[in-house]
């Protein structure tokens, strides 16, 4: 469970978007919310109230990509900002009163590893299984990761974001016919559902600003 929480925080949402059913191409953002969490582990199950409602937001432009995670009502906030021109990733973590920042180079090896992991996934589609998410009609896509965990997506072809090779957005969508607005990850310890609540073709002002007050640390 701790491993999942950390992974979710490093990866590295409210009203239905007014852009519902509008085709989005290029840049924009999607905010996901954990809408369900199930576990047979009693200790993990007790964390449901803290985990459900946590958010993950992806901001995408040609030059930069940002993944922002907000967990447990803001008790843990993490952001990863990737500058596609300088090939640097800045990670910000705010947890339990501590604010930490690290910056590292995104190497070609890093990009290749992410790309290879994404390319290993094989998808099956069922266009008869549909649901409306954030105002978009989506259909089902399924895959299984290298650890044997099943991931069920609901995707739309009305959203096409630009994303540089090796970024989380590119890896997440690599091989999919459309952009995922919902995904359910089934792991041995838990099943988590992420569902998009806000979709927009605009980037909020200051979305990529790096605030002050963070202690500079090494990535390690």
N, C-alpha and C positions, 0 to 999 in steps of 0.2 A: 504493500500500500504506500509506504514512504517513497518507493521507487516511482510509482505512478504519479504521486503528488509532485515530486521533483521534476519529472519529465514534463508534466503538464505545465508547471511553472516556467520552465525554461523555454518551452515552445513559444519554444517559443521559444441575448445581449439585448432592448426594451420594446419600443413600439414598432409595429409593422412599417416598413419603409414606404415613403410616398413614391418610390421608384418601382413599386411592385409591377411586375410584368413588363417593365421598360427594359429594352435591350441595353446592356452595359458592355462597353468594349474599351479596353485601354487601362484606365486607372479607376480606383475606388476603394471601398472597404466593405468587409462583411464582419458582423459581430455575431458570434455563436454563444449560446448559453447551454450549460449542462442542464438538461431537462429531466433526466432520469439517471438513477444510479442504483444498481442492484448487486448484492453480494451474499454468498452463503457463509462468509466469514463473519461471525458476530461482531468482532472488533471493527472490521471495515464497515459493516452495515450501520454501526452507530455513528459513522461520520457522514451519513447521507444528508442530514440537514445542513451540514457545513459545505458539502460539495455541490449539491443541487443549487443552481442559481449562479455558480461561478461562471465567468465569461472568458472568452478568447476572441480577440479582435485582430483581423489581418488588414493592414493598409498596404496597398500596392500602387506603385508608380514605375515608370521606366527606370528611374535612377535609384529609388530606394524601396525597401520592403521592411515592414515592421509587424511583429507579432507581439501582442500585449495580452497578458493573462492576469485576471483579477480573481483571487480565491478567498473563500471564507470571509466574505463581506469586506474585503480590502485588507485583511490581516497579512496577506501575502500577495504582492504585485510584482510581476516580472515583465520586462520588455526586451526584445532583441531587435535591434535596428541594423539592417544590412545595407551598406552603401555599395551599390553595384559598380560605381566608378573607381572608388579607392580600394574595393575588395576588402573592406573591414566590417566586422560585426561588433557592435557595442551592446553589451548586456547590462541591464539595470535590474537589481533586485532590492525590493523593500520588504522586510519581514521582521516582525517583532521589534520594531524601533530601530533596526539597523538598515542603512542604505549603502549598497555596494555597487560598484561599477567596474567593468573590465572591458578591454578592447583587444581584439586579436585579428590577425589577417585571415581572410578566407582564401585558402590555397586552392589550386586546381585539383589537388588530391581530395580536399574536402568536398568540392563540387562533384567530383567524379564518384565518390563514395555515396553521396546522396542520390545522384542520378542512377547509379547501379542498383541501389536498394529499391528505388521506385520502379525501375524497369523489371525487377523480378516479379512484381505483382501482375497476375493475370485476372482479368475481369470477365464476369458474366453479367448479362443484362436481361431485365424483364420489364418491357415497356407497358405491360398490362398492370403492373403494380405501380400505382401512382399516388401521390399526395401533394397537397398544396403547402408550401413552406415559404413564409415571408412574402406571400402573394404570387409565387412562381409555381407553376405546375412542374413537378419533378417525377422522375421514374427511377426504379431501383437498379443498382449495380452492386455486385458482391465480389469480394476477393478474400484471400487468406494470406497472412504475412508469413515470413520465414519461420516464425515461432509457432505457427499453426493457429493463430488467433484470427477469427473471422471478423471482417469489417463489412458492414452494410452501408452503402451510400444511397442518398437520393439526390439526383443530379438534374441540372437544367442546361439547355444549350443556348439560353438567352444571355448568359454572362460569359465574357471572354476577357479575362484580365491579362495584361502584359506581365510577365515575370521572368527574370533572368534565370538561366540554368543554374541549378544547385541551391536555389533559395527554397525555403519551406513551402511556399505557394506552388512553385514549379514541381517540387517533389510530390506534393499532395495531389496534384492534378495530372501528373504524368501518366499517360495511358488511358485516362478516363475520357469518355466521349463528351462529357460536359463538366460544369463546375458543381462541386458538391455543396448543397445547402443543409444537408443533414448527414451525420455519420454515426453509426453505432459500433463501438469497439468491444468485442467480447474477449476478455482475458480470463485466465483461471481464477483470479481473485475477485474480479468484478466485471460488470457490464455497464458501460457509460454511453449515454446518448448526448451528442452535441447537435443542437438545432439552431439554424440561423434565425435571428430575430430582427436584424436590421441589415439592409443591403442598400448601398448607395454608389453612385457614379462620381461622387465628389469626395475630396479629401479635406477633413477639418483643418482649419488654420492651426499651425503649430504642432501638427500630428507627429512630426519627426524631430521636434526640438528636444534637446537633452538638458534636463533641469539641473540646477546646482544642488549642492548638499550631499552628493554621493561620494563615498570613500573609494579612491582608486585602488584596485586590487589586481593581482594577476588572475588570468582565467582559471588557474589551478586552485 
